[in-house]
Amino acid sequence: MDKNFSARRRRDLIIAAVLAALAALAPLFVKNVYVQNILVLTLMYAALSQSWNILSGYCGQISLGHALYFGIGAYTTELLFTKFGVLPWFGMLAGGGIAAVIAMGLGYPFFRLRGHYFVIATIVIAEIGLLLFQNWEWAGAAMGITIPVRGDSWLKFQFMRSKLPYFYFALALCCIAWFVTWWLEDSKWGFWWRAVKDNPEAAESLGVVVFNSKMGAAAVSAFLVAIGGAFYAQFLAYIDPESVMGFQFSLLMALPAVLGGIGTLWGPVLGAAILIPMTELTRSYIGGSGRGVDLIVYGTLIVLISLALPQGLVSLLSRSKTKGATR
Amino acid sequence: MGLLYGLIAVGLALIFGLMDVTNFAHGEFLMIAMYASFFLFAFFAIDPLLSAPLVAAAMFVFGAVIYLLIVRFAMRAKTNAGMVQIFTTFGLAIVMRGLAQLFFTPDYRSIPQSWLGGKTVSVAGIFLPEPQLVGALVSIAAFAGLYFFIHRTDFGRALEATREDPGAVALVGIDKNRVFAFGWGLGAALVGLAGAIMAVFFYIYPDVGASFALIAYVTVALGGFGSVFGAFAGGIIVGLVEAVTALMLPPSLKSVGIYAVYLLVVFIRPRGLFGSM
């Protein structure tokens, strides 16, 4: 059993490396800017969903308020950049750090809540964040912040002419999020989290400090999501509260993981690879008329996939080979 | 206003609170009911107050059908049941919004003239707008009716028993799907009443539900899942808190007070005010 487990982990790592290498070559073949844009978004959501999965999938604390951390990452980076001239690279890390600290601060009261009470609390806290930013004059209020164009440079992480640098950054972020998940899966924390998710009382009695392990998951998850937010802000070059902290981001982070397989290593990547292009394509090919057909198609697909595959798409792939891997 | 939030929340209190089924499409149920009321007015000139029972009846059928066609299957999931319910009903909400945009267009609609619209009534020197007043009365009646229904009838007992243990319930001859389909129908009918009354004084547009849905969830959770009285109390508290916040903070921040009070309450009482689950 143990041997199987480590063999599977090695195989996962190899598959990931091959996929990453193939993805890195993609821009050689894909010259179309529109398609590149979809690729960037897909990678970004894969990374976000992977980060969300750490807290909500592995540790079982379903959060529908991760937009808060996404927004904090975006706002910290851009406020530091536009008001104090701090390079986005440092802003990004600062945003991640602030998000992690806030996640732990919130975790202190939040993790006492169970089930629906917890989920609603996460939605509500993100909503409060959104409303506060919409009314915060210094941070641009509802008008948002336009990031000044200073020409293409890696130093300022700003590229007008090409989407490729963003593509590679998103790919790197996705790999990091995946690798962190992979690494955590086999660490003490990973086992603790699964124990906490399955039966917190039993875990506690075996010496797992339930509270601390939830805190750890929340901090890691929030940090990575905030980095994603910072990236998104640089990518769009414009942010306002609704476009980086809206409820839809919380859902868009959760959806790929749920569709792909919640609490699994490959679920978020797989889910994002299918969901995000689908979203973008329905929006641009049948949307636009403003008549809501894209919404109908999109919503129907979500209903069908959630009903048909409650364990996510991963369950199709791993049903025969790795039993127990999805737990 | 608090009683109106209560009225929107009462249907959710039944579906979400008593049956423990997550319904993320509750706001869209409200939206559909408002449109139904609007079209009955626009085409047949039936006043929303008269059409409210019609709308409620139609919503009853709608809710039961949605349960039988979709939600029933979402509840069957053995793993991740919570997430499957969240995303199935969320997908449903998107579809309903899309359909509303397609068939009703995204335009803002309103019912210009009705028996209640724009009138006020003076109670002990305080002027109250009539639609809100009627809404408040209907809300109290709806809560009282639901309370009676859940605690005093066989159906109510069957509903609670079904949530507790669907397997055991089947052994004593209760059809789980029948009970829950009826519960969903009733929940939808209640939100139908809310929609018919709100249609008098709110703009009607495809996304209208979203703005009320979160407040409805908060109301139910604030009062505590599994408690009809809790949802009623939750509605009143939410209304009062909103009114007080609106006095102290800019109007755009009025919801912050509601959310903050919810957090405060669940930090002190993790199961809401009157929750049993």
Interface residues (C-beta under 8 A of the other chain):
Chain A: I62 L64 P109 R112 L113 R114 G115 H116 Y117 V119 I120 A121 I123 V124 I125 E127 I128 L131 L132 Q134 N135 L251 A254 L255 V258 L259 I262 G290 R291 G292 V293 D294 L295 I296 V297 Y298 G299 T300 L301 I302 V303 S306 L307 P310 Q311
Chain B: F16 T22 I70 F73 A74 A77 K78 T79 N80 A81 G82 M83 V84 I86 F87 T88 F90 G91 L92 A93 I94 V95 M96 R97 G98 L99 A100 Q101 L102 T105 P106 P206 L214 Y217 V218 A221 F225 P250 S252 L253 S255 V256 Y259 A260 Y262 L263 V266 F267 P270 R271 G272
